[in-house]
Amino acid sequence: MREPWRKLLKIGSTCVGILAAPTLVLFALYYLFVIWQFHKAWLYNGDGTAYQGTSSSLLMTIRVGKVDLSRPGIARFSLSRIPYDEAWIGLELPSTVSEAPNANVRLTLTNSDGQIVMQEAGALSSWKRSSREKVMSAKSQTIESLVLRQDGEGREVRVDHAGDTSYERLGVHSDGGWGMHFTPRFFAKYELEISIDQPDPTYTQPITVLVQAEPTMFAP
């Protein structure tokens, strides 16, 4: 009587293994996907360094370089292989200041096809200022910084008879350029130029050029 039971147990174990295999494969794939999402900073190839959180945040901050606003000049930076599909460029002010510099700048981003992705100009004091913008520090820690950037123009559009609306971006450039937001293509190369047309001689500390990137589903 023992032999048939052994065969049944063997058959049962085999069936359980067959049924469990797809679940284990799916679990392993999901685990690899999560690991992949949280470790994309190394893919970036351009000026500066990309930093990404090590916990539950998908936020990536690329600290591209410094710009001196105390004298006229032009700063140029290269960006490529940004691994997320939603990004914006911002100017991070030093932690020791609380006011925007009294300087006029022109910021232009072009892609490898020679197309303008974004073009913003004017007094930095008039740009959108966020005093609690969450960015990644050089130690891959989430910090709150004072960041200047610009949004594009838009309008609310009615989508149904119930009165529901959606926000429509106006004046969108190549690669989704809208204000200082854009949708980077992974294999495209971008050239960022910042021209200081009217410097602020009293602003002796350089500002940091940031590129903030994250997946579309988590982007604001």
C-alpha positions as a LaTeX table, in Angstrom:
\begin{tabular}{lrrr}
\hline
Residue & $x$ (\AA) & $y$ (\AA) & $z$ (\AA) \\
\hline
Met1 & 0.00 & 0.00 & 0.00 \\
Arg2 & 2.92 & 2.33 & 0.58 \\
Glu3 & 4.07 & 2.32 & $-3.06$ \\
Pro4 & 0.87 & 3.87 & $-4.52$ \\
Trp5 & 0.91 & 6.57 & $-1.82$ \\
Arg6 & 4.49 & 7.41 & $-2.65$ \\
Lys7 & 3.58 & 7.74 & $-6.33$ \\
Leu8 & 0.62 & 9.96 & $-5.47$ \\
Leu9 & 2.79 & 12.17 & $-3.25$ \\
Lys10 & 5.39 & 12.42 & $-6.01$ \\
Ile11 & 2.73 & 13.35 & $-8.58$ \\
Gly12 & 1.24 & 15.91 & $-6.16$ \\
Ser13 & 4.63 & 17.49 & $-5.49$ \\
Thr14 & 5.28 & 17.71 & $-9.22$ \\
Cys15 & 1.90 & 19.39 & $-9.82$ \\
Val16 & 2.53 & 21.89 & $-7.02$ \\
Gly17 & 5.93 & 22.69 & $-8.51$ \\
Ile18 & 4.44 & 23.20 & $-11.96$ \\
Leu19 & 1.72 & 25.47 & $-10.60$ \\
Ala20 & 4.12 & 27.43 & $-8.40$ \\
Ala21 & 6.74 & 28.00 & $-11.11$ \\
Pro22 & 4.85 & 30.76 & $-13.00$ \\
Thr23 & 4.13 & 32.57 & $-9.72$ \\
Leu24 & 7.80 & 32.47 & $-8.76$ \\
Val25 & 8.81 & 33.70 & $-12.21$ \\
Leu26 & 6.34 & 36.59 & $-12.02$ \\
Phe27 & 7.55 & 37.47 & $-8.53$ \\
Ala28 & 11.17 & 37.43 & $-9.70$ \\
Leu29 & 10.34 & 39.63 & $-12.71$ \\
Tyr30 & 8.46 & 42.09 & $-10.49$ \\
Tyr31 & 11.39 & 42.20 & $-8.07$ \\
Leu32 & 13.82 & 42.88 & $-10.92$ \\
Phe33 & 11.50 & 45.60 & $-12.25$ \\
Val34 & 11.43 & 47.33 & $-8.86$ \\
Ile35 & 15.21 & 47.11 & $-8.52$ \\
Trp36 & 15.56 & 48.49 & $-12.07$ \\
Gln37 & 13.31 & 51.47 & $-11.33$ \\
Phe38 & 15.27 & 52.45 & $-8.21$ \\
His39 & 18.74 & 52.12 & $-9.77$ \\
Lys40 & 18.70 & 54.09 & $-13.02$ \\
Ala41 & 21.05 & 56.92 & $-12.10$ \\
Trp42 & 24.04 & 55.09 & $-13.56$ \\
Leu43 & 22.44 & 55.22 & $-17.02$ \\
Tyr44 & 22.79 & 59.00 & $-17.25$ \\
Asn45 & 25.54 & 60.21 & $-19.56$ \\
Gly46 & 26.19 & 63.94 & $-19.58$ \\
Asp47 & 27.61 & 66.79 & $-17.55$ \\
Gly48 & 27.28 & 66.54 & $-13.80$ \\
Thr49 & 26.13 & 63.56 & $-11.77$ \\
Ala50 & 22.76 & 61.87 & $-11.34$ \\
Tyr51 & 21.57 & 60.98 & $-7.83$ \\
Gln52 & 18.67 & 58.73 & $-6.90$ \\
Gly53 & 17.10 & 57.79 & $-3.60$ \\
Thr54 & 17.77 & 54.43 & $-2.06$ \\
Ser55 & 14.37 & 54.04 & $-0.36$ \\
Ser56 & 10.88 & 54.30 & $-1.85$ \\
Ser57 & 11.47 & 57.37 & $-4.04$ \\
Leu58 & 11.84 & 57.15 & $-7.81$ \\
Leu59 & 12.97 & 60.77 & $-7.86$ \\
Met60 & 16.21 & 61.43 & $-9.72$ \\
Thr61 & 18.15 & 64.70 & $-9.54$ \\
Ile62 & 20.92 & 65.44 & $-11.99$ \\
Arg63 & 23.24 & 68.09 & $-10.59$ \\
Val64 & 24.46 & 69.37 & $-13.94$ \\
Gly65 & 26.83 & 72.19 & $-12.94$ \\
Lys66 & 27.31 & 75.65 & $-11.48$ \\
Val67 & 26.56 & 79.05 & $-12.99$ \\
Asp68 & 28.10 & 82.35 & $-11.86$ \\
Leu69 & 25.49 & 85.12 & $-11.98$ \\
Ser70 & 27.83 & 87.87 & $-10.78$ \\
Arg71 & 29.22 & 88.61 & $-14.23$ \\
Pro72 & 28.13 & 88.31 & $-17.89$ \\
Gly73 & 28.84 & 85.01 & $-19.58$ \\
Ile74 & 27.47 & 81.86 & $-21.15$ \\
Ala75 & 27.40 & 78.43 & $-19.53$ \\
Arg76 & 26.91 & 75.34 & $-21.70$ \\
Phe77 & 26.07 & 71.81 & $-20.59$ \\
Ser78 & 25.39 & 68.49 & $-22.33$ \\
Leu79 & 22.66 & 66.04 & $-21.30$ \\
Ser80 & 22.00 & 62.54 & $-22.60$ \\
Arg81 & 20.54 & 59.19 & $-21.60$ \\
Ile82 & 18.07 & 60.61 & $-19.10$ \\
Pro83 & 16.25 & 57.39 & $-18.13$ \\
Tyr84 & 12.83 & 58.81 & $-17.23$ \\
Asp85 & 10.14 & 60.22 & $-19.49$ \\
Glu86 & 9.28 & 63.38 & $-17.55$ \\
Ala87 & 11.81 & 66.01 & $-16.52$ \\
Trp88 & 12.22 & 69.67 & $-15.76$ \\
Ile89 & 15.17 & 72.00 & $-15.42$ \\
Gly90 & 15.57 & 74.27 & $-12.41$ \\
Leu91 & 18.07 & 76.61 & $-10.83$ \\
Glu92 & 18.87 & 75.74 & $-7.21$ \\
Leu93 & 19.86 & 78.69 & $-5.04$ \\
Pro94 & 22.47 & 78.35 & $-2.28$ \\
Ser95 & 21.07 & 77.28 & 1.07 \\
Thr96 & 22.38 & 80.47 & 2.67 \\
Val97 & 20.13 & 82.80 & 0.64 \\
Ser98 & 16.38 & 83.34 & 0.63 \\
Glu99 & 15.89 & 85.79 & $-2.24$ \\
Ala100 & 16.17 & 85.30 & $-5.97$ \\
Pro101 & 19.11 & 87.04 & $-7.65$ \\
Asn102 & 18.54 & 90.29 & $-9.50$ \\
Ala103 & 19.83 & 88.92 & $-12.79$ \\
Asn104 & 18.42 & 88.46 & $-16.29$ \\
Val105 & 19.16 & 85.20 & $-18.07$ \\
Arg106 & 18.30 & 83.33 & $-21.26$ \\
Leu107 & 17.94 & 79.56 & $-21.00$ \\
Thr108 & 17.80 & 77.47 & $-24.18$ \\
Leu109 & 17.65 & 73.71 & $-24.57$ \\
Thr110 & 18.10 & 72.12 & $-28.00$ \\
Asn111 & 18.07 & 68.47 & $-29.03$ \\
Ser112 & 20.45 & 66.57 & $-31.30$ \\
Asp113 & 18.18 & 67.35 & $-34.26$ \\
Gly114 & 18.79 & 71.06 & $-33.77$ \\
Gln115 & 15.23 & 71.67 & $-32.56$ \\
Ile116 & 14.43 & 74.05 & $-29.71$ \\
Val117 & 12.99 & 72.16 & $-26.75$ \\
Met118 & 12.71 & 75.10 & $-24.37$ \\
Gln119 & 13.56 & 78.78 & $-24.41$ \\
Glu120 & 13.01 & 81.01 & $-21.39$ \\
Ala121 & 14.30 & 84.50 & $-20.78$ \\
Gly122 & 13.80 & 87.26 & $-18.23$ \\
Ala123 & 14.50 & 88.35 & $-14.70$ \\
Leu124 & 15.05 & 85.48 & $-12.28$ \\
Ser125 & 13.14 & 87.43 & $-9.66$ \\
Ser126 & 9.98 & 86.89 & $-11.73$ \\
Trp127 & 10.42 & 83.14 & $-12.14$ \\
Lys128 & 8.38 & 80.62 & $-10.21$ \\
Arg129 & 10.04 & 80.02 & $-6.86$ \\
Ser130 & 9.59 & 76.88 & $-4.79$ \\
Ser131 & 11.11 & 77.02 & $-1.31$ \\
Arg132 & 10.29 & 73.40 & $-0.51$ \\
Glu133 & 11.19 & 71.63 & $-3.73$ \\
Lys134 & 12.19 & 68.06 & $-2.98$ \\
Val135 & 15.46 & 67.18 & $-4.71$ \\
Met136 & 18.23 & 64.66 & $-4.21$ \\
Ser137 & 21.43 & 65.84 & $-2.56$ \\
Ala138 & 24.94 & 64.74 & $-3.49$ \\
Lys139 & 24.55 & 62.14 & $-0.74$ \\
Ser140 & 21.43 & 60.68 & $-2.44$ \\
Gln141 & 19.22 & 62.04 & 0.33 \\
Thr142 & 15.94 & 63.87 & $-0.22$ \\
Ile143 & 16.24 & 67.52 & 0.78 \\
Glu144 & 14.12 & 70.65 & 0.36 \\
Ser145 & 15.68 & 73.40 & $-1.71$ \\
Leu146 & 14.87 & 76.85 & $-3.04$ \\
Val147 & 14.50 & 76.30 & $-6.79$ \\
Leu148 & 13.63 & 78.69 & $-9.62$ \\
Arg149 & 11.89 & 77.45 & $-12.78$ \\
Gln150 & 9.18 & 78.32 & $-15.25$ \\
Asp151 & 5.99 & 76.57 & $-16.31$ \\
Gly152 & 4.47 & 77.08 & $-19.74$ \\
Glu153 & 1.08 & 78.49 & $-20.62$ \\
Gly154 & $-2.05$ & 76.35 & $-20.40$ \\
Arg155 & $-5.81$ & 76.32 & $-20.09$ \\
Glu156 & $-8.63$ & 74.23 & $-18.70$ \\
Val157 & $-10.54$ & 72.37 & $-21.42$ \\
Arg158 & $-14.01$ & 70.93 & $-20.93$ \\
Val159 & $-14.03$ & 67.21 & $-21.75$ \\
Asp160 & $-17.67$ & 66.17 & $-21.24$ \\
His161 & $-21.20$ & 67.46 & $-20.63$ \\
Ala162 & $-20.83$ & 66.92 & $-16.88$ \\
Gly163 & $-18.43$ & 69.82 & $-16.70$ \\
Asp164 & $-15.26$ & 67.80 & $-16.12$ \\
Thr165 & $-12.12$ & 69.49 & $-17.40$ \\
Ser166 & $-8.53$ & 68.62 & $-18.21$ \\
Tyr167 & $-5.48$ & 70.83 & $-18.40$ \\
Glu168 & $-4.12$ & 71.51 & $-21.88$ \\
Arg169 & $-0.54$ & 72.68 & $-22.32$ \\
Leu170 & $-0.12$ & 75.45 & $-24.89$ \\
Gly171 & 2.92 & 76.28 & $-26.99$ \\
Val172 & 4.54 & 72.87 & $-26.62$ \\
His173 & 7.93 & 72.55 & $-28.34$ \\
Ser174 & 9.85 & 69.52 & $-29.58$ \\
Asp175 & 10.29 & 66.66 & $-27.12$ \\
Gly176 & 7.36 & 67.97 & $-25.10$ \\
Gly177 & 9.12 & 71.20 & $-24.16$ \\
Trp178 & 6.72 & 73.34 & $-22.10$ \\
Gly179 & 8.17 & 76.09 & $-19.98$ \\
Met180 & 11.14 & 74.33 & $-18.41$ \\
His181 & 9.52 & 70.88 & $-18.58$ \\
Phe182 & 10.33 & 68.36 & $-21.30$ \\
Thr183 & 10.03 & 64.70 & $-22.23$ \\
Pro184 & 13.58 & 63.47 & $-22.79$ \\
Arg185 & 14.32 & 60.79 & $-25.35$ \\
Phe186 & 16.79 & 58.31 & $-23.92$ \\
Phe187 & 19.11 & 58.17 & $-26.93$ \\
Ala188 & 18.87 & 61.87 & $-27.77$ \\
Lys189 & 21.54 & 64.39 & $-26.82$ \\
Tyr190 & 20.59 & 67.80 & $-25.47$ \\
Glu191 & 22.58 & 71.02 & $-25.27$ \\
Leu192 & 21.67 & 73.45 & $-22.50$ \\
Glu193 & 22.84 & 77.05 & $-22.78$ \\
Ile194 & 22.40 & 79.64 & $-20.06$ \\
Ser195 & 23.33 & 83.19 & $-20.98$ \\
Ile196 & 23.71 & 85.80 & $-18.22$ \\
Asp197 & 22.58 & 88.95 & $-20.03$ \\
Gln198 & 22.34 & 91.15 & $-16.94$ \\
Pro199 & 24.44 & 89.90 & $-14.03$ \\
Asp200 & 23.95 & 90.56 & $-10.34$ \\
Pro201 & 27.37 & 91.63 & $-9.00$ \\
Thr202 & 26.16 & 91.22 & $-5.41$ \\
Tyr203 & 25.30 & 87.55 & $-5.96$ \\
Thr204 & 28.71 & 86.02 & $-5.40$ \\
Gln205 & 27.65 & 82.42 & $-4.74$ \\
Pro206 & 27.08 & 80.27 & $-7.83$ \\
Ile207 & 23.73 & 78.61 & $-8.44$ \\
Thr208 & 23.31 & 74.93 & $-9.35$ \\
Val209 & 21.62 & 73.77 & $-12.54$ \\
Leu210 & 19.33 & 70.80 & $-11.83$ \\
Val211 & 17.46 & 68.35 & $-14.00$ \\
Gln212 & 14.68 & 66.68 & $-12.04$ \\
Ala213 & 13.39 & 63.45 & $-13.57$ \\
Glu214 & 10.83 & 60.79 & $-12.66$ \\
Pro215 & 8.36 & 58.46 & $-14.36$ \\
Thr216 & 5.27 & 60.14 & $-15.84$ \\
Met217 & 2.89 & 58.44 & $-13.40$ \\
Phe218 & 4.68 & 60.07 & $-10.46$ \\
Ala219 & 5.37 & 63.46 & $-12.06$ \\
Pro220 & 3.34 & 66.53 & $-11.01$ \\
\hline
\end{tabular}
